[in-house]
Amino acid sequence: MADTKVLIVEDDKFLSELISTKLDKEGYDIALAGDGETGLKQADQFMPDIILLDIMLPGMDGFEVLAKLKTDEKLKEIPVIILSNFGQESKVEKGLQLGAVDYLVKANFTTGEIVEKIKTVLK
């Protein structure tokens, strides 16, 4: 998976480090953003192949980020996997309606499983 770029938009530094370390070992090129605004800027500059997006972010939430990504001509084709602590059906539905390719509840997935999801989406 060399040269595959992953943008992780997550305000939990411990979690984003955990995921990025795992992805780094798998040979992915990683960019991190700790809030929605930075996430959008990073998406535009880094042009990732896939984005892992948290919903609860300082400032602009993940749903707003997703909506903005999907209306941007340059960025709308980038697949987005939502990674959230919220497992309510309404949140999952909203994320998928806004254009996310998948919705993972953090507590239910290991970093290894998250990497597998990324590989599946990018196939």
N, C-alpha and C positions, 0 to 999 in steps of 0.2 A: 504494500500500500504506500510505497514511497511517493512523495510529492502530493499525497492526498491531504488537503487542508481542512482542519476542523476548528471552528470557532465555538468556544464555550462561553456562554453568557450566563454567569452564575455569581451571585453575591456571597455565597458561602465559600470562603477561601480554601478551607480544608477540603471540601468536596471537589472544587474545581482543580485543586492540586492533585488530588487522588486520581481523578479521571484523566487529567493531562499527563500525569506520570505513566499511567497505564497505556494511553494512546501513544505517548512518546516511545515507549518500549516496543510498540507495534510498528513504529516507523512513520507515524503521522506527523505532519507539520501542524503545530498548535498555536492558536492565539486565544487570549483570555480577555474577558471584559466583565467588570464587576457591577455594571448597571446598564439600563436600556439604551441610554444615549450613546455611551461608549460602544455598546454592542452594535448599534447601527453604523457608527463611524468605522469600526473594525470590519464589519461586513463589506462596506464600500471599498476600503483600502486593501484588505487582505484577500478578498474574493474567495471565501472558503468553498469547499465542495459540499459541506454540510454544516449545519449549525445545531448545537445543543442549547436549548433555551429554557431558562427557569421562568416561572410565572411571577413569583414574588421578588421583585427587584426594586431597589431604591429609585425614586423618580418615576420614570416611565415603566409600567409593568410589561411582562412578557407578551400579553395579548396585544398591547399597543405596538410593541416592537414587531411582532409577527404581522400585524395588519399593515404596518409601514413597509416591511420587507416585501410583502406580496403585492403592493401597489407600485413598487419601484421597478421600472423596466429592466434595469441592470441586475437586480438582485432577486426578482420574483421566482426564478427557476431553481434557486438554491433550496434543497430539501431541509426542512426544519423538524427536529425531534424535540418535543417539549419534555422537559425533565422537571417534575414538580412534586411537592409534598401533597398537593391537592389531588385526591382521587375521586371527587364527586363527579357523577355522570355529567352534570351541567358544564363543569369546567372542561372535561374531556371533550364533550361535544363542541363547545365553543372553540377550543384549540383546533380540532379537526376541521370545523367549518371555516375557520380563518385560513386554513391551508397547511397545517402541520401534517407531516406524513405519518407521525406516530406520537403517542402520548405515554410516557413512562412515569409511573409513580416511584419516586426515589427509593422509598423503603422496600419496594418489591424487586429491585434489581441490583446485582453486584456490578462493579466496574467492568468485569469480564463480560457480563451479559450486555452491558451498554455498548461495549466495543463490537460485540456480535451484531447488535441491532444496526450499528453504523455500517458495518460490512454488508449486511443484508440490504439496507436502503441504497447503498452505492453500487450494488451489482447491476 
